[in-house]
Amino acid sequence: MSTVLSVSGSPSATSRTSRLLRHLDDRLRDQGHEVIALEARSLPPDALLGGDFGHPAVVGAADLFARADGVVIGTPVYKAAYSGLLKSLLDVLPQYALAGKTVLPLATGGSVAHVLAIDYALRPVLSSMGAAHIVPGWFTLDKDITVGRDGSLTVAPDSAEALGQVTDAFSAALGGRQAVLAAVQ
């Protein structure tokens, strides 16, 4: 079983991005992975913005990254880039916090004009942090994510199918990584 860290870079308490990640977390759990959710907004702003690498919450977040076999990174897209909150979190992590890890980048946003944010803004940062394998990510339009009054999440069929495919590809890549690690040991 692989351990997956599912990180939401959304600053909003009612975030569609976070809800979508928690929905995908369930899919990964159903596939046999242990999933740990991390909401970047739960970390102390003064530690993130002040670059306090030794703050207990930052050290704890870095430990979660170190423990994970794979990382799902979700972010809303603002001004054609990933969120400033996610940037602040990535900035306080060790330079190679993603070394040897499989990473799935996901983004949400209001316009298809932001689709390339994953490949041109987020992917280079994830690569510079040492990710061993960054699987193809997915951008989901806000209009394709509906939250019911009871908190339930519904994703438009075409988006749900694509999200399922990228999540399954990430899961399969983790399985391959585990097989390689087991063979080396």
C-alpha positions in Angstrom: 0.0 0.0 0.0 1.3 3.5 -0.9 0.9 6.5 1.2 -0.5 9.5 -0.7 -0.4 13.1 0.6 -3.3 15.1 -0.8 -2.5 18.8 -0.6 -5.0 21.6 -1.2 -3.5 24.9 -1.9 -6.8 26.8 -1.7 -7.1 29.6 0.8 -11.0 29.2 0.9 -12.8 27.3 3.6 -15.5 26.5 1.1 -13.1 25.6 -1.7 -14.3 23.5 -4.6 -10.6 22.5 -5.0 -10.5 21.0 -1.6 -13.8 19.3 -2.0 -12.7 17.8 -5.3 -9.5 16.5 -3.7 -11.4 14.9 -0.8 -13.6 13.2 -3.4 -10.5 11.9 -5.3 -9.0 10.8 -1.9 -11.9 8.4 -1.6 -11.2 6.9 -5.0 -7.5 6.4 -4.0 -8.5 4.8 -0.7 -10.8 2.4 -2.6 -7.7 1.4 -4.6 -5.9 0.5 -1.4 -3.8 3.6 -0.7 -3.4 5.3 2.6 -4.4 9.0 2.0 -3.4 11.9 4.2 -5.1 15.2 3.5 -3.3 18.5 4.1 -5.1 21.8 3.8 -2.4 24.5 3.3 -4.8 27.0 4.8 -4.6 25.2 8.1 -0.9 26.1 8.5 0.0 29.3 10.4 0.2 32.3 7.9 3.0 33.9 9.9 5.1 30.7 9.5 4.4 30.4 5.8 4.8 34.1 4.9 7.8 34.6 7.2 9.6 31.5 5.9 9.8 30.0 9.3 11.3 26.6 8.3 11.6 25.6 12.0 8.0 26.3 13.0 6.4 23.0 14.3 3.6 23.2 11.7 6.0 23.6 8.9 8.2 20.8 10.2 5.1 18.7 10.5 4.1 19.4 6.9 7.6 18.6 5.7 7.4 15.3 7.5 4.1 14.5 5.8 5.8 15.1 2.4 8.8 12.9 3.4 6.5 10.1 4.5 4.5 10.1 1.3 5.1 7.8 -1.7 3.0 10.1 -3.9 1.6 13.6 -3.7 -1.6 15.0 -5.2 -1.3 18.8 -5.5 -4.6 20.7 -6.0 -4.9 24.4 -6.5 -7.3 27.0 -7.7 -5.9 29.0 -10.5 -5.7 32.8 -10.0 -4.2 35.1 -12.6 -3.1 32.2 -14.7 -1.0 30.6 -11.9 -1.3 28.4 -8.9 -2.4 30.0 -5.6 -0.1 32.2 -3.5 -0.9 30.0 -0.5 0.4 26.9 -2.3 3.5 28.9 -3.4 4.1 29.9 0.3 3.9 26.2 1.4 6.2 25.0 -1.4 8.7 27.7 -0.5 9.1 26.5 3.1 9.5 22.9 2.3 13.0 21.4 1.7 14.3 22.0 -1.8 13.9 18.3 -2.7 10.7 17.6 -0.8 9.4 15.7 -3.8 12.5 13.7 -4.5 11.6 10.2 -5.7 7.9 10.9 -5.5 5.1 10.4 -8.0 3.0 13.6 -8.3 -0.4 14.4 -9.7 -1.1 18.1 -10.3 -4.7 19.2 -10.4 -6.2 22.6 -10.8 -9.6 24.3 -10.8 -10.7 27.6 -12.2 -13.4 29.6 -13.8 -12.1 29.7 -17.4 -10.5 27.4 -19.9 -8.0 30.3 -20.4 -6.2 28.9 -17.3 -5.8 25.3 -18.5 -2.1 25.8 -19.2 -1.4 26.8 -15.6 -0.6 23.2 -14.7 2.0 22.8 -17.4 3.5 26.2 -17.4 3.3 27.4 -13.8 3.0 24.3 -11.5 4.8 21.5 -13.3 8.2 23.3 -13.4 8.1 24.0 -9.7 7.2 20.4 -8.9 10.0 19.2 -11.2 12.5 21.5 -9.5 11.6 20.0 -6.2 12.8 16.6 -7.4 9.6 14.8 -8.3 10.5 11.5 -9.9 7.4 11.3 -12.0 4.8 13.9 -12.6 1.8 12.2 -14.2 -0.5 14.2 -16.6 -2.7 16.4 -14.5 -6.1 17.8 -15.0 -7.9 21.2 -15.0 -11.5 21.2 -13.9 -13.8 24.1 -14.6 -15.6 25.5 -11.5 -18.9 25.1 -13.3 -18.3 21.4 -13.5 -18.2 21.1 -9.7 -21.4 21.3 -7.8 -21.7 21.2 -4.1 -25.1 20.1 -2.7 -26.7 21.6 0.4 -25.7 18.5 2.3 -22.0 19.0 1.3 -22.1 16.2 -1.4 -20.1 16.8 -4.5 -21.1 16.2 -8.0 -18.7 16.5 -10.9 -20.0 16.9 -14.5 -19.8 13.5 -16.3 -17.0 14.5 -18.8 -14.9 16.0 -16.1 -15.6 13.1 -13.7 -14.4 10.6 -16.4 -11.2 12.5 -17.1 -10.5 13.0 -13.4 -11.0 9.3 -12.9 -8.6 8.5 -15.6 -5.8 10.7 -14.3 -6.4 9.5 -10.8 -6.2 5.9 -11.9 -3.0 6.6 -13.9 -1.5 8.2 -10.7 -2.5 5.1 -8.7 -1.0 2.8 -11.3 2.2 4.8 -11.3 2.4 4.5 -7.5 1.9 0.7 -7.8 4.8 0.5 -10.3 7.0 2.6 -7.9 6.2 0.3 -5.0 7.2 -2.7 -7.1 10.6 -1.1 -8.0 11.3 -0.2 -4.4 10.4 -3.8 -3.3 12.8 -5.2 -5.9 15.6 -3.0 -4.8 15.2 -3.9 -1.1 
